[in-house]
């Protein structure tokens, strides 16, 4: 039998594994010896292609992301529907959307403002009252978390927390 220059791996029951160690060049060039073959026998990768893209559409709901400081977080809700488009159509639409958004600063393209999230939720059918109630609960939660951190910081320094000032 021809010995391979690559270490072989075996499972716990002694069977040979299909795992192989490849050099960086072999990984980048996608050429490597067939299992059990000599190093002169090289297998070439075949190219792959895609014909369609499937888009899944979900409802938009109020989320619960703990890092949101202002406004209401949004999240994907239940799956509603799907459609399939060709890769060509998908890439053309994606390019058009990117061109439209290039006029916005990077942060505006990657983060939604509180006003934008609220507008999206209203358009998705969430009531204004429901949004305001969630904002109020988030503010209370954030305020309690801030007080807790401040108290812990004071205790760590050995300071006693000051009583709130009375306004006259």
C-alpha positions as CSV (number, residue, x, y, z in Angstrom):
1,X,0.0,0.0,0.0
2,X,1.1,3.6,-0.7
3,X,1.6,5.7,2.4
4,X,0.1,9.1,2.6
5,X,2.2,12.1,3.7
6,X,-0.8,13.2,5.7
7,X,-1.6,12.0,9.2
8,X,-4.7,9.8,9.5
9,X,-7.3,10.1,12.1
10,X,-9.3,7.3,13.7
11,X,-12.5,7.3,15.6
12,X,-12.8,5.9,19.1
13,X,-13.8,2.5,17.7
14,X,-10.7,2.3,15.5
15,X,-12.3,3.2,12.1
16,X,-10.4,5.5,9.8
17,X,-11.9,9.0,9.6
18,X,-12.4,11.1,6.5
19,X,-10.6,14.0,8.2
20,X,-7.4,15.0,6.5
21,X,-4.8,17.6,7.2
22,X,-4.1,19.8,4.2
23,X,-1.4,22.4,3.6
24,X,-2.4,26.0,3.3
25,X,-1.6,25.9,-0.5
26,X,-3.8,22.8,-0.9
27,X,-6.7,24.6,0.8
28,X,-6.3,27.8,-1.2
29,X,-5.9,26.0,-4.5
30,X,-8.4,23.3,-3.6
31,X,-6.1,20.6,-4.7
32,X,-5.3,17.6,-2.5
33,X,-4.5,13.9,-2.8
34,X,-7.4,11.5,-2.9
35,X,-7.6,9.3,0.2
36,X,-5.1,6.5,0.0
37,X,-3.6,7.9,-3.3
38,X,-0.1,9.1,-3.8
39,X,0.7,12.8,-3.7
40,X,1.1,12.9,-7.4
41,X,-2.5,12.1,-7.9
42,X,-4.3,15.4,-7.5
43,X,-8.1,16.0,-7.4
44,X,-9.3,19.4,-8.6
45,X,-12.4,21.1,-7.1
46,X,-15.3,21.5,-9.3
47,X,-17.0,24.9,-9.4
48,X,-20.4,25.5,-7.9
49,X,-23.1,28.0,-8.9
50,X,-26.4,29.2,-7.6
51,X,-29.6,29.8,-9.6
52,X,-32.2,31.0,-7.1
53,X,-32.3,32.8,-3.8
54,X,-35.2,32.1,-1.4
55,X,-36.3,35.1,0.7
56,X,-38.2,34.4,3.9
57,X,-40.5,37.1,5.2
58,X,-41.3,37.5,8.9
59,X,-43.6,39.8,10.9
60,X,-41.9,42.6,12.8
61,X,-42.5,42.7,16.6
62,X,-41.3,44.5,19.6
63,X,-38.2,42.9,20.8
64,X,-36.5,42.5,24.2
65,X,-32.8,43.3,23.5
66,X,-31.3,44.5,26.8
67,X,-28.9,47.0,25.2
68,X,-31.5,49.3,23.8
69,X,-31.2,52.6,25.7
70,X,-33.8,54.6,23.8
71,X,-37.0,53.6,22.1
72,X,-38.2,50.0,21.6
73,X,-36.1,47.2,20.2
74,X,-37.5,45.3,17.2
75,X,-37.3,41.6,16.4
76,X,-38.4,39.2,13.8
77,X,-41.7,37.5,14.5
78,X,-43.4,34.6,12.9
79,X,-42.5,33.4,9.4
80,X,-45.2,34.7,7.0
81,X,-44.2,33.8,3.5
82,X,-41.3,33.1,1.1
83,X,-40.5,33.9,-2.5
84,X,-37.8,32.8,-4.9
85,X,-35.9,35.0,-7.3
86,X,-33.0,34.4,-9.5
87,X,-29.5,35.3,-8.2
88,X,-29.3,37.9,-11.0
89,X,-32.5,39.6,-9.9
90,X,-31.4,39.4,-6.2
91,X,-28.0,41.0,-6.9
92,X,-29.5,43.8,-9.0
93,X,-32.0,44.7,-6.3
94,X,-29.2,44.5,-3.6
95,X,-27.0,46.7,-5.7
96,X,-29.8,49.3,-6.1
97,X,-30.5,49.3,-2.3
98,X,-26.8,49.7,-1.5
99,X,-26.6,52.7,-3.9
100,X,-29.6,54.3,-2.2
101,X,-28.1,53.9,1.2
102,X,-24.6,55.0,0.4
103,X,-25.6,58.6,0.9
104,X,-26.3,57.8,4.6
105,X,-23.5,57.7,7.2
106,X,-22.4,54.1,8.1
107,X,-24.0,54.1,11.5
108,X,-27.4,55.0,10.0
109,X,-27.1,52.0,7.7
110,X,-26.2,49.6,10.5
111,X,-28.3,50.9,13.4
112,X,-31.9,51.9,13.5
113,X,-32.8,55.0,15.4
114,X,-35.5,55.0,18.0
115,X,-37.8,57.0,15.7
116,X,-37.1,54.6,12.8
117,X,-37.9,51.5,15.0
118,X,-41.1,53.2,16.3
119,X,-42.2,54.0,12.7
120,X,-41.5,50.4,11.6
121,X,-43.6,49.0,14.5
122,X,-46.5,51.4,13.8
123,X,-46.4,50.4,10.1
124,X,-46.4,46.7,11.3
125,X,-49.6,47.3,13.2
126,X,-48.3,47.8,16.8
127,X,-50.4,50.4,18.6
128,X,-48.8,53.7,19.7
129,X,-50.0,53.1,23.3
130,X,-48.4,49.7,23.4
131,X,-45.1,51.2,22.2
132,X,-45.2,53.9,24.8
133,X,-45.9,51.4,27.6
134,X,-42.9,49.3,26.6
135,X,-40.7,52.5,26.4
136,X,-41.9,53.3,30.0
137,X,-41.0,49.8,31.2
138,X,-37.6,50.0,29.5
139,X,-36.8,53.4,31.2
140,X,-37.8,52.0,34.6
141,X,-35.6,48.9,34.1
142,X,-32.6,51.0,32.8
143,X,-33.0,53.4,35.8
144,X,-33.0,50.5,38.3
145,X,-30.0,48.9,36.6
146,X,-28.1,52.3,36.7
147,X,-29.0,52.7,40.4
148,X,-27.8,49.2,41.1
149,X,-24.4,49.8,39.4
150,X,-24.0,53.2,41.2
151,X,-24.7,51.5,44.6
152,X,-22.3,48.7,43.9
153,X,-19.6,51.2,42.8
154,X,-20.1,53.2,46.0
155,X,-19.9,50.1,48.2
156,X,-16.7,49.0,46.3
157,X,-15.1,52.3,47.1
158,X,-16.2,52.2,50.7
159,X,-18.5,55.2,50.3
160,X,-21.9,55.3,51.9
161,X,-24.6,56.3,49.4
162,X,-25.9,59.8,49.8
163,X,-29.5,60.5,50.6
164,X,-31.3,62.2,47.8
165,X,-31.4,66.0,48.1
166,X,-34.7,67.5,49.0
167,X,-35.8,70.3,46.7
168,X,-37.1,73.4,48.4
